[in-house]
Amino acid sequence: MKRYVSKGDIVVVKPDMSFVRKPELAANTNPDVVAALVELALEAGAKEVKVFDRTVMEPAERCYEESGVAEAARKAGAKVLWTKDLQTVTLQIPKGKLLKKTTIFRDAVECDCYITVPVAKPHMMTGASLCLKNQMGITADDRRRDWHRSISQAIADFATVFQAKLSVLDAYRILTVGYPRGFSVRETKLAKLCAVSEDPMAIEVYGATVVGTEAKRVPHLALLAEMTGANLDLAKLSIRRLEA
């Protein structure tokens, strides 16, 4: 973590707390993974670690608490924020095809280290919900619902101007169905995996395999590759595997 966080830094750890679901349903990021990142950032010298998400279900308070993420983050030493209280800035997207600009929470832009940490999920609309899709939770635009008219292009557009300094993919317990809310433990499996990369596209390419697909079959990744020339070939990645 000291490669990414220096003494006195302000760090944002952005989990997925979208749904009013308990951890065993795999709809949100595993609380233990979030807590570990908060602790590591503080040990590396961070002055403050902030945790927040723009939830899908309402009220946000129930998503934060039912997911277990808010409590775990607080206990680890983080400051848990409500997005309704955050200031925003406008982000221009010069290469955007659908989005020419969007509004984003200022804390995500102005921190010293932004860490994205979603749970890996198959997704009925995008094929895979991984680190790049997790960025929807830092957009404050009132038109965010409009992203779903062409969600893959919107995710690709946003990724051309905003990327995490560190991407962490929680795949300890993952969904086996494409409906991302999680309804039954029977629809999950224990993969007992956590993937980390400083390359936002590399972790998407690898993460696609975790949820049973290929990067080229994930529409927003294919679009982003067309726009930027990014690699979608798993064989070209350098992957180091560590056993716990």
C-alpha positions as protocol buffer text, in pm:
chain_id: "A"
residue {
  index: 1
  type: MET
  ca { x: 0 y: 0 z: 0 }
}
residue {
  index: 2
  type: LYS
  ca { x: 293 y: 236 z: 56 }
}
residue {
  index: 3
  type: ARG
  ca { x: 341 y: 239 z: -322 }
}
residue {
  index: 4
  type: TYR
  ca { x: 9 y: 422 z: -349 }
}
residue {
  index: 5
  type: VAL
  ca { x: -42 y: 601 z: -18 }
}
residue {
  index: 6
  type: SER
  ca { x: 205 y: 845 z: 138 }
}
residue {
  index: 7
  type: LYS
  ca { x: 211 y: 1003 z: 481 }
}
residue {
  index: 8
  type: GLY
  ca { x: -58 y: 1268 z: 516 }
}
residue {
  index: 9
  type: ASP
  ca { x: -261 y: 1153 z: 215 }
}
residue {
  index: 10
  type: ILE
  ca { x: -638 y: 1172 z: 190 }
}
residue {
  index: 11
  type: VAL
  ca { x: -764 y: 838 z: 61 }
}
residue {
  index: 12
  type: VAL
  ca { x: -1105 y: 741 z: -76 }
}
residue {
  index: 13
  type: VAL
  ca { x: -1204 y: 374 z: -68 }
}
residue {
  index: 14
  type: LYS
  ca { x: -1512 y: 327 z: -289 }
}
residue {
  index: 15
  type: PRO
  ca { x: -1698 y: 0 z: -228 }
}
residue {
  index: 16
  type: ASP
  ca { x: -2027 y: -118 z: -372 }
}
residue {
  index: 17
  type: MET
  ca { x: -2301 y: -63 z: -112 }
}
residue {
  index: 18
  type: SER
  ca { x: -2581 y: -41 z: -367 }
}
residue {
  index: 19
  type: PHE
  ca { x: -2835 y: -276 z: -215 }
}
residue {
  index: 20
  type: VAL
  ca { x: -3014 y: -350 z: 112 }
}
residue {
  index: 21
  type: ARG
  ca { x: -2856 y: -695 z: 131 }
}
residue {
  index: 22
  type: LYS
  ca { x: -2649 y: -881 z: 389 }
}
residue {
  index: 23
  type: PRO
  ca { x: -2289 y: -983 z: 297 }
}
residue {
  index: 24
  type: GLU
  ca { x: -2374 y: -1350 z: 238 }
}
residue {
  index: 25
  type: LEU
  ca { x: -2590 y: -1252 z: -61 }
}
residue {
  index: 26
  type: ALA
  ca { x: -2286 y: -1111 z: -250 }
}
residue {
  index: 27
  type: ALA
  ca { x: -2471 y: -806 z: -381 }
}
residue {
  index: 28
  type: ASN
  ca { x: -2229 y: -564 z: -213 }
}
residue {
  index: 29
  type: THR
  ca { x: -1857 y: -556 z: -142 }
}
residue {
  index: 30
  type: ASN
  ca { x: -1738 y: -786 z: 135 }
}
residue {
  index: 31
  type: PRO
  ca { x: -1702 y: -573 z: 452 }
}
residue {
  index: 32
  type: ASP
  ca { x: -1377 y: -748 z: 550 }
}
residue {
  index: 33
  type: VAL
  ca { x: -1213 y: -648 z: 221 }
}
residue {
  index: 34
  type: VAL
  ca { x: -1310 y: -284 z: 273 }
}
residue {
  index: 35
  type: ALA
  ca { x: -1186 y: -289 z: 633 }
}
residue {
  index: 36
  type: ALA
  ca { x: -853 y: -438 z: 525 }
}
residue {
  index: 37
  type: LEU
  ca { x: -800 y: -161 z: 269 }
}
residue {
  index: 38
  type: VAL
  ca { x: -882 y: 108 z: 524 }
}
residue {
  index: 39
  type: GLU
  ca { x: -638 y: -41 z: 773 }
}
residue {
  index: 40
  type: LEU
  ca { x: -363 y: -74 z: 512 }
}
residue {
  index: 41
  type: ALA
  ca { x: -407 y: 285 z: 398 }
}
residue {
  index: 42
  type: LEU
  ca { x: -387 y: 416 z: 755 }
}
residue {
  index: 43
  type: GLU
  ca { x: -82 y: 200 z: 826 }
}
residue {
  index: 44
  type: ALA
  ca { x: 80 y: 346 z: 514 }
}
residue {
  index: 45
  type: GLY
  ca { x: 40 y: 693 z: 663 }
}
residue {
  index: 46
  type: ALA
  ca { x: -294 y: 820 z: 533 }
}
residue {
  index: 47
  type: LYS
  ca { x: -423 y: 1121 z: 723 }
}
residue {
  index: 48
  type: GLU
  ca { x: -783 y: 1025 z: 654 }
}
residue {
  index: 49
  type: VAL
  ca { x: -968 y: 749 z: 472 }
}
residue {
  index: 50
  type: LYS
  ca { x: -1316 y: 824 z: 337 }
}
residue {
  index: 51
  type: VAL
  ca { x: -1573 y: 563 z: 236 }
}
residue {
  index: 52
  type: PHE
  ca { x: -1894 y: 637 z: 44 }
}
residue {
  index: 53
  type: ASP
  ca { x: -2119 y: 518 z: -236 }
}
residue {
  index: 54
  type: ARG
  ca { x: -2420 y: 649 z: -423 }
}
residue {
  index: 55
  type: THR
  ca { x: -2654 y: 360 z: -360 }
}
residue {
  index: 56
  type: VAL
  ca { x: -2907 y: 214 z: -602 }
}
residue {
  index: 57
  type: MET
  ca { x: -3169 y: 120 z: -344 }
}
residue {
  index: 58
  type: GLU
  ca { x: -3306 y: 369 z: -95 }
}
residue {
  index: 59
  type: PRO
  ca { x: -3279 y: 474 z: 174 }
}
residue {
  index: 60
  type: ALA
  ca { x: -2901 y: 487 z: 156 }
}
residue {
  index: 61
  type: GLU
  ca { x: -2879 y: 443 z: 533 }
}
residue {
  index: 62
  type: ARG
  ca { x: -3023 y: 92 z: 506 }
}
residue {
  index: 63
  type: CYS
  ca { x: -2786 y: -1 z: 222 }
}
residue {
  index: 64
  type: TYR
  ca { x: -2485 y: 121 z: 419 }
}
residue {
  index: 65
  type: GLU
  ca { x: -2580 y: -63 z: 737 }
}
residue {
  index: 66
  type: GLU
  ca { x: -2735 y: -383 z: 599 }
}
residue {
  index: 67
  type: SER
  ca { x: -2431 y: -441 z: 376 }
}
residue {
  index: 68
  type: GLY
  ca { x: -2208 y: -439 z: 682 }
}
residue {
  index: 69
  type: VAL
  ca { x: -1963 y: -215 z: 497 }
}
residue {
  index: 70
  type: ALA
  ca { x: -2028 y: 105 z: 689 }
}
residue {
  index: 71
  type: GLU
  ca { x: -1977 y: -55 z: 1029 }
}
residue {
  index: 72
  type: ALA
  ca { x: -1664 y: -241 z: 917 }
}
residue {
  index: 73
  type: ALA
  ca { x: -1516 y: 75 z: 765 }
}
residue {
  index: 74
  type: ARG
  ca { x: -1582 y: 280 z: 1078 }
}
residue {
  index: 75
  type: LYS
  ca { x: -1427 y: 17 z: 1304 }
}
residue {
  index: 76
  type: ALA
  ca { x: -1121 y: 12 z: 1079 }
}
residue {
  index: 77
  type: GLY
  ca { x: -1082 y: 389 z: 1122 }
}
residue {
  index: 78
  type: ALA
  ca { x: -1251 y: 532 z: 812 }
}
residue {
  index: 79
  type: LYS
  ca { x: -1483 y: 830 z: 790 }
}
residue {
  index: 80
  type: VAL
  ca { x: -1808 y: 707 z: 631 }
}
residue {
  index: 81
  type: LEU
  ca { x: -1977 y: 980 z: 428 }
}
residue {
  index: 82
  type: TRP
  ca { x: -2328 y: 1029 z: 291 }
}
residue {
  index: 83
  type: THR
  ca { x: -2327 y: 1135 z: -73 }
}
residue {
  index: 84
  type: LYS
  ca { x: -2620 y: 1371 z: -11 }
}
residue {
  index: 85
  type: ASP
  ca { x: -2379 y: 1581 z: 197 }
}
residue {
  index: 86
  type: LEU
  ca { x: -2095 y: 1591 z: -56 }
}
residue {
  index: 87
  type: GLN
  ca { x: -2000 y: 1873 z: -290 }
}
residue {
  index: 88
  type: THR
  ca { x: -1974 y: 1806 z: -663 }
}
residue {
  index: 89
  type: VAL
  ca { x: -1770 y: 1914 z: -964 }
}
residue {
  index: 90
  type: THR
  ca { x: -1837 y: 1888 z: -1336 }
}
residue {
  index: 91
  type: LEU
  ca { x: -1612 y: 1656 z: -1533 }
}
residue {
  index: 92
  type: GLN
  ca { x: -1572 y: 1716 z: -1906 }
}
residue {
  index: 93
  type: ILE
  ca { x: -1548 y: 1408 z: -2129 }
}
residue {
  index: 94
  type: PRO
  ca { x: -1382 y: 1516 z: -2456 }
}
residue {
  index: 95
  type: LYS
  ca { x: -1383 y: 1167 z: -2612 }
}
residue {
  index: 96
  type: GLY
  ca { x: -1732 y: 1080 z: -2491 }
}
residue {
  index: 97
  type: LYS
  ca { x: -1982 y: 953 z: -2746 }
}
residue {
  index: 98
  type: LEU
  ca { x: -2286 y: 950 z: -2517 }
}
residue {
  index: 99
  type: LEU
  ca { x: -2159 y: 1156 z: -2222 }
}
residue {
  index: 100
  type: LYS
  ca { x: -1990 y: 1486 z: -2298 }
}
residue {
  index: 101
  type: LYS
  ca { x: -1977 y: 1578 z: -1930 }
}
residue {
  index: 102
  type: THR
  ca { x: -2098 y: 1448 z: -1597 }
}
residue {
  index: 103
  type: THR
  ca { x: -2110 y: 1555 z: -1235 }
}
residue {
  index: 104
  type: ILE
  ca { x: -1887 y: 1376 z: -988 }
}
residue {
  index: 105
  type: PHE
  ca { x: -1840 y: 1393 z: -612 }
}
residue {
  index: 106
  type: ARG
  ca { x: -1553 y: 1629 z: -538 }
}
residue {
  index: 107
  type: ASP
  ca { x: -1396 y: 1398 z: -277 }
}
residue {
  index: 108
  type: ALA
  ca { x: -1330 y: 1132 z: -542 }
}
residue {
  index: 109
  type: VAL
  ca { x: -1150 y: 1380 z: -766 }
}
residue {
  index: 110
  type: GLU
  ca { x: -951 y: 1575 z: -509 }
}
residue {
  index: 111
  type: CYS
  ca { x: -822 y: 1291 z: -289 }
}
residue {
  index: 112
  type: ASP
  ca { x: -458 y: 1181 z: -309 }
}
residue {
  index: 113
  type: CYS
  ca { x: -545 y: 815 z: -368 }
}
residue {
  index: 114
  type: TYR
  ca { x: -873 y: 681 z: -502 }
}
residue {
  index: 115
  type: ILE
  ca { x: -925 y: 306 z: -454 }
}
residue {
  index: 116
  type: THR
  ca { x: -1219 y: 129 z: -615 }
}
residue {
  index: 117
  type: VAL
  ca { x: -1330 y: -197 z: -453 }
}
residue {
  index: 118
  type: PRO
  ca { x: -1648 y: -351 z: -599 }
}
residue {
  index: 119
  type: VAL
  ca { x: -1776 y: -704 z: -566 }
}
residue {
  index: 120
  type: ALA
  ca { x: -1745 y: -904 z: -888 }
}
residue {
  index: 121
  type: LYS
  ca { x: -2084 y: -985 z: -1041 }
}
residue {
  index: 122
  type: PRO
  ca { x: -2229 y: -1109 z: -1368 }
}
residue {
  index: 123
  type: HIS
  ca { x: -2477 y: -849 z: -1491 }
}
residue {
  index: 124
  type: MET
  ca { x: -2783 y: -882 z: -1712 }
}
residue {
  index: 125
  type: MET
  ca { x: -2719 y: -547 z: -1887 }
}
residue {
  index: 126
  type: THR
  ca { x: -2341 y: -521 z: -1906 }
}
residue {
  index: 127
  type: GLY
  ca { x: -2227 y: -882 z: -1894 }
}
residue {
  index: 128
  type: ALA
  ca { x: -2001 y: -808 z: -1598 }
}
residue {
  index: 129
  type: SER
  ca { x: -2012 y: -562 z: -1311 }
}
residue {
  index: 130
  type: LEU
  ca { x: -1653 y: -495 z: -1209 }
}
residue {
  index: 131
  type: CYS
  ca { x: -1432 y: -197 z: -1125 }
}
residue {
  index: 132
  type: LEU
  ca { x: -1527 y: 34 z: -1412 }
}
residue {
  index: 133
  type: LYS
  ca { x: -1900 y: -8 z: -1354 }
}
residue {
  index: 134
  type: ASN
  ca { x: -1841 y: 63 z: -985 }
}
residue {
  index: 135
  type: GLN
  ca { x: -1754 y: 420 z: -1086 }
}
residue {
  index: 136
  type: MET
  ca { x: -2122 y: 493 z: -1139 }
}
residue {
  index: 137
  type: GLY
  ca { x: -2137 y: 527 z: -762 }
}
residue {
  index: 138
  type: ILE
  ca { x: -1923 y: 841 z: -762 }
}
residue {
  index: 139
  type: THR
  ca { x: -2127 y: 1022 z: -1025 }
}
residue {
  index: 140
  type: ALA
  ca { x: -2372 y: 1273 z: -885 }
}
residue {
  index: 141
  type: ASP
  ca { x: -2545 y: 1364 z: -1210 }
}
residue {
  index: 142
  type: ASP
  ca { x: -2924 y: 1372 z: -1173 }
}
residue {
  index: 143
  type: ARG
  ca { x: -2935 y: 1207 z: -1513 }
}
residue {
  index: 144
  type: ARG
  ca { x: -2750 y: 895 z: -1393 }
}
residue {
  index: 145
  type: ARG
  ca { x: -3062 y: 691 z: -1459 }
}
residue {
  index: 146
  type: ASP
  ca { x: -3031 y: 800 z: -1821 }
}
residue {
  index: 147
  type: TRP
  ca { x: -2703 y: 610 z: -1838 }
}
residue {
  index: 148
  type: HIS
  ca { x: -2910 y: 294 z: -1859 }
}
residue {
  index: 149
  type: ARG
  ca { x: -3036 y: 393 z: -2202 }
}
residue {
  index: 150
  type: SER
  ca { x: -2687 y: 304 z: -2324 }
}
residue {
  index: 151
  type: ILE
  ca { x: -2509 y: 195 z: -2011 }
}
residue {
  index: 152
  type: SER
  ca { x: -2213 y: 33 z: -2182 }
}
residue {
  index: 153
  type: GLN
  ca { x: -2125 y: 347 z: -2378 }
}
residue {
  index: 154
  type: ALA
  ca { x: -2172 y: 562 z: -2067 }
}
residue {
  index: 155
  type: ILE
  ca { x: -1931 y: 345 z: -1865 }
}
residue {
  index: 156
  type: ALA
  ca { x: -1678 y: 349 z: -2148 }
}
residue {
  index: 157
  type: ASP
  ca { x: -1707 y: 728 z: -2188 }
}
residue {
  index: 158
  type: PHE
  ca { x: -1653 y: 789 z: -1818 }
}
residue {
  index: 159
  type: ALA
  ca { x: -1352 y: 558 z: -1810 }
}
residue {
  index: 160
  type: THR
  ca { x: -1171 y: 776 z: -2063 }
}
residue {
  index: 161
  type: VAL
  ca { x: -1142 y: 1059 z: -1808 }
}
residue {
  index: 162
  type: PHE
  ca { x: -1152 y: 898 z: -1466 }
}
residue {
  index: 163
  type: GLN
  ca { x: -956 y: 600 z: -1338 }
}
residue {
  index: 164
  type: ALA
  ca { x: -867 y: 463 z: -997 }
}
residue {
  index: 165
  type: LYS
  ca { x: -513 y: 475 z: -866 }
}
residue {
  index: 166
  type: LEU
  ca { x: -567 y: 123 z: -735 }
}
residue {
  index: 167
  type: SER
  ca { x: -837 y: -126 z: -837 }
}
residue {
  index: 168
  type: VAL
  ca { x: -935 y: -408 z: -603 }
}
residue {
  index: 169
  type: LEU
  ca { x: -1190 y: -669 z: -708 }
}
residue {
  index: 170
  type: ASP
  ca { x: -1366 y: -854 z: -429 }
}
residue {
  index: 171
  type: ALA
  ca { x: -1452 y: -1205 z: -544 }
}
residue {
  index: 172
  type: TYR
  ca { x: -1459 y: -1383 z: -211 }
}
residue {
  index: 173
  type: ARG
  ca { x: -1827 y: -1468 z: -257 }
}
residue {
  index: 174
  type: ILE
  ca { x: -1982 y: -1394 z: -594 }
}
residue {
  index: 175
  type: LEU
  ca { x: -2323 y: -1414 z: -757 }
}
residue {
  index: 176
  type: THR
  ca { x: -2387 y: -1683 z: -1016 }
}
residue {
  index: 177
  type: VAL
  ca { x: -2683 y: -1504 z: -1175 }
}
residue {
  index: 178
  type: GLY
  ca { x: -2698 y: -1183 z: -1376 }
}
residue {
  index: 179
  type: TYR
  ca { x: -2949 y: -1004 z: -1155 }
}
residue {
  index: 180
  type: PRO
  ca { x: -2717 y: -797 z: -933 }
}
residue {
  index: 181
  type: ARG
  ca { x: -2929 y: -753 z: -620 }
}
residue {
  index: 182
  type: GLY
  ca { x: -2882 y: -1102 z: -477 }
}
residue {
  index: 183
  type: PHE
  ca { x: -3181 y: -1291 z: -338 }
}
residue {
  index: 184
  type: SER
  ca { x: -3051 y: -1625 z: -212 }
}
residue {
  index: 185
  type: VAL
  ca { x: -2727 y: -1775 z: -85 }
}
residue {
  index: 186
  type: ARG
  ca { x: -2800 y: -2058 z: -330 }
}
residue {
  index: 187
  type: GLU
  ca { x: -2731 y: -1810 z: -611 }
}
residue {
  index: 188
  type: THR
  ca { x: -2376 y: -1744 z: -484 }
}
residue {
  index: 189
  type: LYS
  ca { x: -2050 y: -1934 z: -474 }
}
residue {
  index: 190
  type: LEU
  ca { x: -1735 y: -1902 z: -270 }
}
residue {
  index: 191
  type: ALA
  ca { x: -1452 y: -1813 z: -508 }
}
residue {
  index: 192
  type: LYS
  ca { x: -1227 y: -1698 z: -219 }
}
residue {
  index: 193
  type: LEU
  ca { x: -1043 y: -1460 z: -447 }
}
residue {
  index: 194
  type: CYS
  ca { x: -931 y: -1099 z: -434 }
}
residue {
  index: 195
  type: ALA
  ca { x: -765 y: -936 z: -737 }
}
residue {
  index: 196
  type: VAL
  ca { x: -559 y: -617 z: -728 }
}
residue {
  index: 197
  type: SER
  ca { x: -411 y: -404 z: -1005 }
}
residue {
  index: 198
  type: GLU
  ca { x: -288 y: -52 z: -1071 }
}
residue {
  index: 199
  type: ASP
  ca { x: -404 y: -100 z: -1432 }
}
residue {
  index: 200
  type: PRO
  ca { x: -783 y: -37 z: -1441 }
}
residue {
  index: 201
  type: MET
  ca { x: -827 y: -220 z: -1773 }
}
residue {
  index: 202
  type: ALA
  ca { x: -616 y: -521 z: -1679 }
}
residue {
  index: 203
  type: ILE
  ca { x: -831 y: -599 z: -1378 }
}
residue {
  index: 204
  type: GLU
  ca { x: -1142 y: -579 z: -1598 }
}
residue {
  index: 205
  type: VAL
  ca { x: -995 y: -829 z: -1843 }
}
residue {
  index: 206
  type: TYR
  ca { x: -908 y: -1068 z: -1563 }
}
residue {
  index: 207
  type: GLY
  ca { x: -1228 y: -997 z: -1370 }
}
residue {
  index: 208
  type: ALA
  ca { x: -1444 y: -1095 z: -1668 }
}
residue {
  index: 209
  type: THR
  ca { x: -1311 y: -1450 z: -1638 }
}
residue {
  index: 210
  type: VAL
  ca { x: -1397 y: -1455 z: -1267 }
}
residue {
  index: 211
  type: VAL
  ca { x: -1767 y: -1410 z: -1348 }
}
residue {
  index: 212
  type: GLY
  ca { x: -1756 y: -1661 z: -1632 }
}
residue {
  index: 213
  type: THR
  ca { x: -1715 y: -1452 z: -1944 }
}
residue {
  index: 214
  type: GLU
  ca { x: -1448 y: -1288 z: -2162 }
}
residue {
  index: 215
  type: ALA
  ca { x: -1358 y: -921 z: -2184 }
}
residue {
  index: 216
  type: LYS
  ca { x: -1450 y: -906 z: -2552 }
}
residue {
  index: 217
  type: ARG
  ca { x: -1802 y: -1017 z: -2460 }
}
residue {
  index: 218
  type: VAL
  ca { x: -1846 y: -733 z: -2210 }
}
residue {
  index: 219
  type: PRO
  ca { x: -1989 y: -445 z: -2419 }
}
residue {
  index: 220
  type: HIS
  ca { x: -1838 y: -152 z: -2225 }
}
residue {
  index: 221
  type: LEU
  ca { x: -1493 y: -310 z: -2238 }
}
residue {
  index: 222
  type: ALA
  ca { x: -1519 y: -372 z: -2611 }
}
residue {
  index: 223
  type: LEU
  ca { x: -1630 y: -11 z: -2663 }
}
residue {
  index: 224
  type: LEU
  ca { x: -1351 y: 124 z: -2444 }
}
residue {
  index: 225
  type: ALA
  ca { x: -1096 y: -81 z: -2635 }
}
residue {
  index: 226
  type: GLU
  ca { x: -1224 y: 71 z: -2960 }
}
residue {
  index: 227
  type: MET
  ca { x: -1196 y: 420 z: -2813 }
}
residue {
  index: 228
  type: THR
  ca { x: -853 y: 384 z: -2652 }
}
residue {
  index: 229
  type: GLY
  ca { x: -682 y: 81 z: -2803 }
}
residue {
  index: 230
  type: ALA
  ca { x: -674 y: -91 z: -2463 }
}
residue {
  index: 231
  type: ASN
  ca { x: -582 y: -459 z: -2443 }
}
residue {
  index: 232
  type: LEU
  ca { x: -859 y: -719 z: -2406 }
}
residue {
  index: 233
  type: ASP
  ca { x: -634 y: -1025 z: -2437 }
}
residue {
  index: 234
  type: LEU
  ca { x: -596 y: -1214 z: -2110 }
}
residue {
  index: 235
  type: ALA
  ca { x: -285 y: -1388 z: -2245 }
}
residue {
  index: 236
  type: LYS
  ca { x: -104 y: -1052 z: -2262 }
}
residue {
  index: 237
  type: LEU
  ca { x: -147 y: -985 z: -1890 }
}
residue {
  index: 238
  type: SER
  ca { x: 121 y: -1055 z: -1632 }
}
residue {
  index: 239
  type: ILE
  ca { x: -63 y: -1224 z: -1346 }
}
residue {
  index: 240
  type: ARG
  ca { x: 98 y: -1308 z: -1012 }
}
residue {
  index: 241
  type: ARG
  ca { x: -96 y: -1549 z: -793 }
}
residue {
  index: 242
  type: LEU
  ca { x: -58 y: -1558 z: -417 }
}
residue {
  index: 243
  type: GLU
  ca { x: -207 y: -1828 z: -196 }
}
residue {
  index: 244
  type: ALA
  ca { x: -333 y: -1733 z: 148 }
}
